[in-house]
Amino acid sequence: MHSGSVTACTSAGRHDNEPSQRQKFSEDEDEDRISNLPDFIIGHILTFLHTKNAIQTSLLSSRWRYMWTFITKLSFKDNELPVSFPREKIKTWFVNYISRVFLHLNSASIEDFSLEMNEEYDSYLINQWISSVSNKGVKRIHVWSFKACDLFFCPLFKCQSLEELVLDIMGGCSIKIPTFVSLSSLTVLDLVGITFTCYSSITSKELTLNFPVLREYKTRRCTWLDVKSLTLEAPILEEVSLSYNESHAEIMFCTSHLKEFHYNNDRSAETVVLDAHIASTKIRLSDFWDINVQESWIFVCKLLTVNAKCSKLCLEFNWWYLAGQEHYLAGIPEFGLLRDLELHYVTGEVLLRLLLKSPCLETLVCNRILDSYEEEPVNFATVPDCFLSTLKEVTFENITDNECELSFAKFVMENAQVLERISFSCSRKLHVLENFQKKLASVNCSSNIAIEEYCSYL
């Protein structure tokens, strides 16, 4: 009895004064553990939200009132208000909004800064915002503007922490820079609508951009104003894209790892120089309208000469405007290491000349072989060396059933001694593929070839 009474009392005592395991678990579960984290950790968590949403967390409680001030990524868009708002009110709200954010910001560093503007703002304010994030060691800057604006050189091209710079200024933008610029951390440079001018008072201005870790360089509708030459020192640069630029300066790319070169312009490209040993690259040349045909072919030959040691080569050109000028290719070197060749919109004459210069070719992709403007059809009589020993796979894409395309297909099937696979494709027009197939039915293949046909409806 006594012991039973003691047991009962003890049990009752535990029930009244001590929570059960289930109660403890429930209380732990209800506890706001996130609010107890250090400020900088909460700030890091809020960084994954859009800036506007991060700021809204200040309404949660007094503890969260200033947590957003520790975010390290800033994103601002002036289209977040309803379109019914008057323009001037939108602009005033946007400027005040950004100013308040920078005023309260406590982050020691900034990772990303993104700015999207549909309205026109004072260039001084925009430069102030960029200067603020540059002083905090910003790594990535993206500025998009539908309207024109001017960006000062300082601090954009002095920020050594900068890894990615994207300036897409649809309305045009002027930036003044010195004759030498060096950014030690920049890996991506993507510019649209920028006009560069130089501080130098010398008439013949020679600019040097030293970007030791740059991997991607893209410019579209950009101008180097009154500049004689531009040298880009980027030893590990992999991709170059130049589109619709208006510069007449000689642009030299000093690199040894280039994988893709894309030139899209309506002017002569003779001034672009690649000073490099290139193992693998894509060269795309397109949209040459109303230009000096001879200069364009000279430029093509220069690019091919530079790439003489490449193993993979993709050539894309609007050959319609250069047909009849193929004799300029006579001076190109032999591609002794070329294994993979991809050609877009190529005439039969150009195709044959390139094959005769590629003795080790293994894979060939032809996307649209065009009839020459010459009265005489291309004579596929000389068999390239690669047909006898190395060419194993040929692909015809977007066939149109023209005479040159058909002649070359027969030439390949009859003379490629080690060919293993040949394929034909066309987009939407199944009857074109069927006609092409019928015309090839009587061809005697030189080896056991797997023939594939397919029509894409994408």
C-alpha positions in Angstrom: 0.0 0.0 0.0 2.7 2.3 1.0 4.7 1.7 -2.0 1.6 1.9 -4.2 0.8 5.3 -2.7 4.3 6.6 -3.3 4.1 5.4 -6.9 0.8 7.1 -7.4 2.1 10.4 -5.9 5.2 10.3 -8.1 3.2 9.7 -11.2 0.8 12.4 -10.4 3.7 14.8 -9.8 5.3 14.1 -13.2 2.0 14.6 -14.9 1.4 18.0 -13.2 4.8 19.6 -13.4 6.8 17.9 -16.3 5.7 17.8 -20.0 5.5 14.4 -21.7 7.8 13.5 -24.6 5.0 14.3 -27.0 4.5 17.7 -25.5 8.2 18.5 -25.6 8.3 17.5 -29.3 5.2 19.7 -30.0 6.7 22.7 -28.3 10.1 22.3 -30.1 8.1 22.1 -33.4 6.3 25.3 -32.7 9.5 27.2 -31.8 10.6 29.8 -34.4 14.1 28.5 -34.9 14.8 30.6 -38.1 14.3 33.8 -36.1 17.0 32.7 -33.7 19.6 32.4 -36.5 22.3 35.1 -36.8 21.4 38.1 -38.9 23.8 37.4 -41.7 22.4 33.8 -42.1 18.8 35.1 -42.3 20.0 37.6 -44.8 21.6 34.9 -46.9 18.3 32.9 -46.8 16.4 36.0 -47.9 18.8 36.5 -50.8 17.1 33.6 -52.6 13.9 35.8 -52.8 13.3 38.7 -55.2 14.4 41.9 -53.5 10.8 43.1 -53.3 9.7 39.9 -51.5 12.7 39.9 -49.2 11.7 43.4 -48.0 8.1 42.3 -47.4 9.4 39.9 -44.7 10.0 43.0 -42.5 6.2 42.9 -41.7 6.5 39.5 -40.0 7.6 40.8 -36.6 9.9 43.3 -35.0 12.7 40.7 -35.2 12.4 40.6 -39.0 12.1 44.3 -39.5 15.6 44.8 -40.7 16.6 41.2 -41.7 16.3 42.0 -45.4 19.1 44.6 -45.1 21.6 41.7 -45.1 20.7 40.3 -48.5 23.5 40.0 -51.0 21.5 40.0 -54.3 19.6 43.0 -55.5 17.0 43.0 -58.3 15.1 46.0 -59.3 12.4 46.4 -62.0 10.4 49.5 -62.8 7.4 47.5 -64.2 6.3 46.2 -60.8 3.6 48.9 -60.5 0.3 48.6 -62.5 0.5 50.0 -66.0 -2.4 52.4 -65.1 0.0 54.4 -62.9 1.2 57.7 -64.5 4.7 57.5 -65.9 6.2 60.2 -63.6 4.7 58.5 -60.5 6.3 55.2 -61.6 9.7 56.9 -62.0 9.5 58.7 -58.7 8.5 55.5 -56.9 11.3 53.5 -58.5 14.0 56.0 -57.7 12.8 56.4 -54.1 12.5 52.6 -53.7 16.1 51.9 -54.8 17.4 54.9 -52.8 15.8 53.5 -49.6 17.2 50.1 -50.2 20.7 51.3 -50.5 20.3 53.6 -47.5 19.4 50.7 -45.2 21.6 48.0 -46.7 23.9 46.4 -44.2 25.5 43.7 -46.4 29.3 43.9 -46.5 29.3 42.5 -50.0 27.0 42.1 -53.0 26.9 39.0 -55.2 24.4 40.1 -57.9 23.0 43.5 -59.0 20.2 43.4 -61.6 18.5 46.5 -62.9 15.6 46.6 -65.5 14.3 49.9 -66.7 11.5 50.7 -69.2 11.6 54.4 -68.5 14.4 57.0 -68.9 16.3 57.9 -65.7 19.0 60.4 -64.8 22.3 58.8 -65.8 23.9 60.2 -62.6 21.5 58.1 -60.5 22.2 54.9 -62.5 25.9 55.4 -62.1 25.4 56.1 -58.4 23.7 52.7 -58.0 26.4 50.9 -59.9 29.1 52.7 -57.9 27.4 51.6 -54.6 27.4 47.9 -55.5 30.9 48.1 -57.0 32.2 49.4 -53.7 30.8 46.3 -52.1 32.7 43.9 -54.3 29.9 43.0 -56.6 30.4 39.9 -58.8 27.6 40.1 -61.3 26.0 43.2 -62.9 23.1 43.0 -65.3 21.6 46.3 -66.6 18.8 46.3 -69.1 17.3 49.6 -70.4 14.7 50.3 -73.0 15.8 53.9 -73.1 19.1 55.6 -73.7 21.5 56.3 -70.8 25.2 57.1 -70.3 27.4 55.0 -68.0 30.7 56.5 -66.6 33.9 54.5 -66.9 34.4 54.6 -63.2 33.8 52.2 -61.5 32.4 49.7 -64.0 35.7 48.9 -65.6 37.7 49.2 -62.4 35.9 46.7 -60.3 38.3 43.8 -59.9 35.7 41.6 -58.1 33.4 41.7 -61.2 32.9 38.3 -62.8 30.0 38.9 -65.1 29.0 42.1 -66.9 25.8 42.3 -69.0 24.8 45.7 -70.4 21.8 45.5 -72.7 20.9 49.1 -73.5 18.3 49.1 -76.3 18.2 52.9 -76.6 22.0 53.2 -76.8 24.6 54.0 -74.2 28.0 55.9 -74.2 30.9 54.8 -72.1 34.3 56.5 -72.0 37.3 54.3 -71.2 41.1 54.7 -71.0 43.5 53.0 -73.5 44.2 50.1 -71.1 41.6 48.3 -69.1 42.3 45.2 -66.9 39.7 43.1 -65.0 41.2 40.2 -63.2 38.0 38.3 -62.4 35.7 38.9 -65.4 34.5 35.7 -67.1 31.5 37.0 -69.1 31.2 40.3 -71.1 27.9 40.7 -72.9 27.2 44.2 -74.4 24.3 45.5 -76.5 24.0 49.1 -77.8 27.2 50.5 -76.3 29.3 53.2 -77.9 32.9 53.3 -76.5 35.0 56.4 -76.7 38.5 56.8 -75.4 40.1 59.2 -72.9 43.2 59.5 -75.0 43.8 62.7 -77.0 46.0 60.9 -79.5 44.3 60.7 -82.9 45.3 57.1 -83.6 43.9 55.4 -80.5 44.9 51.9 -79.7 43.0 50.2 -76.9 43.9 47.1 -74.9 41.5 45.0 -72.8 43.2 42.6 -70.5 40.8 40.0 -69.2 42.9 37.0 -68.1 39.9 34.7 -67.2 37.3 35.8 -69.7 35.5 32.9 -71.4 32.6 34.6 -73.2 32.7 37.9 -75.2 29.6 39.1 -77.0 28.8 42.4 -78.6 25.7 43.5 -80.5 25.1 46.9 -82.1 28.3 48.2 -80.4 30.7 50.8 -81.7 34.4 51.6 -80.9 34.3 55.3 -81.8 37.5 56.9 -83.4 39.5 53.8 -82.4 42.3 52.6 -84.7 42.7 49.1 -83.1 41.4 47.1 -80.2 43.3 44.2 -78.7 41.5 41.7 -76.4 44.0 39.8 -74.3 42.0 36.8 -73.1 44.1 33.6 -73.1 41.2 31.2 -72.1 38.5 32.9 -74.2 36.1 30.2 -75.5 33.2 32.0 -77.3 33.2 35.2 -79.4 30.0 36.6 -80.9 30.0 39.9 -82.9 26.6 41.0 -84.3 25.7 44.2 -86.2 28.5 46.3 -84.8 29.5 49.5 -86.6 33.2 49.7 -85.8 35.8 50.1 -88.4 38.6 49.4 -85.9 40.9 46.4 -86.2 39.9 44.0 -83.5 42.4 41.4 -82.5 41.5 38.4 -80.2 44.6 37.0 -78.5 43.4 33.6 -77.3 44.3 29.9 -77.5 41.1 28.1 -76.4 38.5 29.5 -78.8 35.6 27.1 -79.4 33.1 29.3 -81.2 33.4 32.4 -83.4 30.2 34.0 -84.6 30.2 37.0 -86.9 26.9 38.4 -88.1 27.1 41.8 -89.8 26.1 43.8 -92.8 29.6 45.3 -93.3 33.0 43.9 -94.3 34.5 41.8 -91.6 38.1 42.2 -92.8 39.2 44.1 -89.7 38.6 41.2 -87.3 41.7 39.2 -86.6 42.1 35.9 -84.6 45.7 35.6 -83.2 45.4 32.1 -81.9 46.0 28.4 -82.2 42.6 26.9 -82.2 41.8 23.2 -81.6 38.1 23.3 -82.1 35.8 26.1 -83.2 32.5 27.0 -84.9 32.7 29.9 -87.4 29.4 31.4 -88.3 29.3 34.2 -90.9 25.9 35.4 -92.0 23.7 38.3 -93.2 26.2 40.0 -95.5 24.1 42.5 -97.5 25.3 45.0 -100.1 29.0 44.5 -99.3 32.2 44.1 -101.1 32.1 40.4 -102.0 35.9 40.1 -102.6 36.6 41.5 -99.1 34.2 39.1 -97.5 35.9 36.1 -99.2 39.3 37.4 -98.2 38.0 37.5 -94.6 36.7 34.0 -94.8 40.1 32.8 -96.1 41.8 34.5 -93.2 39.6 32.8 -90.6 40.1 29.4 -92.3 43.9 30.0 -92.3 43.9 30.8 -88.6 41.9 27.6 -87.9 44.0 25.4 -90.1 44.8 23.1 -87.1 41.3 22.8 -85.8 39.7 19.4 -85.3 36.0 20.5 -85.4 34.8 23.2 -87.7 31.3 24.6 -88.3 30.9 27.1 -91.2 27.6 29.0 -91.5 27.4 31.6 -94.2 24.8 33.3 -96.3 26.5 31.9 -99.4 23.7 33.2 -101.7 25.5 36.5 -101.9 29.0 35.1 -102.4 28.3 32.4 -105.0 30.6 32.7 -108.0 33.5 33.9 -105.9 34.7 30.5 -104.7 38.0 30.9 -106.4 39.2 33.0 -103.4 39.3 29.7 -101.4 42.2 28.5 -103.5 44.6 30.0 -101.0 43.4 28.2 -97.9 45.7 25.8 -96.2 45.2 22.1 -95.7 43.2 21.1 -92.6 45.4 18.2 -91.6 43.7 17.6 -88.2 40.1 18.3 -89.1 37.8 15.4 -88.1 34.3 17.0 -88.0 33.0 19.5 -90.6 29.6 21.1 -90.5 28.5 23.4 -93.3 25.4 25.5 -93.6 24.1 27.0 -96.9 27.2 26.0 -98.9 27.6 25.9 -102.7 28.8 22.7 -104.3 32.1 24.4 -105.4 32.9 25.5 -101.8 32.0 22.1 -100.4 34.4 20.3 -102.8 37.2 22.7 -102.2 36.9 22.2 -98.5 36.8 18.4 -98.8 40.0 18.4 -100.9 41.7 20.3 -98.1 40.5 17.9 -95.4 42.4 14.6 -95.8 41.5 13.2 -92.3 37.8 14.1 -92.2 35.6 11.5 -90.5 32.2 13.2 -90.1 30.5 15.6 -92.5 27.2 17.5 -92.0 25.7 19.5 -94.8 22.7 21.7 -94.0 21.4 22.9 -97.4 23.7 22.5 -100.4 22.9 25.3 -102.9 23.1 25.2 -106.7 25.8 27.5 -108.0 25.0 30.5 -110.1 27.3 29.3 -112.8 25.8 27.8 -115.9 28.1 24.7 -115.7 27.1 22.3 -112.8 29.8 21.4 -110.2 32.0 18.6 -111.5 32.3 16.1 -108.6 35.1 14.2 -110.4 38.1 14.6 -108.1 37.7 12.2 -105.2 39.0 13.8 -101.9 41.6 11.7 -99.9 39.2 11.5 -96.9 36.7 9.5 -99.1 39.3 6.8 -99.6 40.4 6.3 -95.9 38.6 8.2 -93.2 35.1 9.5 -94.0 32.6 7.3 -92.1 29.5 9.4 -91.6 27.7 12.0 -93.8 24.5 13.8 -92.9 22.3 15.8 -95.3 19.9 18.2 -93.4 17.0 20.1 -94.8 17.4 18.7 -98.3 15.5 20.5 -101.2 16.0 17.9 -103.9 18.1 20.4 -106.1 20.5 19.1 -108.7 23.7 19.9 -106.8 22.5 18.2 -103.6 21.5 15.1 -105.6 24.8 15.0 -107.5 26.9 15.3 -104.3 24.8 12.5 -102.6 25.5 10.2 -105.5 29.2 11.2 -105.5 29.4 10.3 -101.8 27.7 6.9 -102.1 29.7 5.8 -105.1 33.2 7.0 -103.9 33.4 6.9 -100.1 35.2 3.7 -99.5 34.9 3.4 -95.7 31.5 5.1 -95.3 29.4 3.5 -92.6 26.3 5.7 -92.4 24.5 8.3 -94.5 21.3 10.0 -93.5 18.9 12.4 -95.2 16.3 14.7 -93.5 13.9 17.3 -94.6 11.5 19.6 -92.8 7.8 19.0 -93.2 7.8 18.1 -96.9 7.7 14.4 -97.0 7.3 14.2 -100.8 10.7 15.9 -101.2 12.3 13.2 -99.2 10.5 10.4 -101.1 11.6 11.9 -104.5 15.2 12.2 -103.3 15.1 8.6 -102.1 13.8 7.3 -105.5 16.5 9.1 -107.4 19.2 7.5 -105.2 17.7 4.0 -105.4 19.8 2.9 -108.4 23.1 4.2 -107.0 25.8 1.5 -106.5 27.3 2.1 -103.1 31.0 1.7 -102.7 30.7 0.0 -99.3 28.1 -1.4 -96.8 26.2 1.8 -95.9 23.4 2.2 -93.4 21.0 4.6 -95.1 18.5 6.6 -92.9 15.8 9.0 -93.9 13.5 11.0 -91.7 11.1 14.0 -92.0 10.9 16.5 -89.2 7.6 18.2 -88.4 8.9 20.4 -85.6 
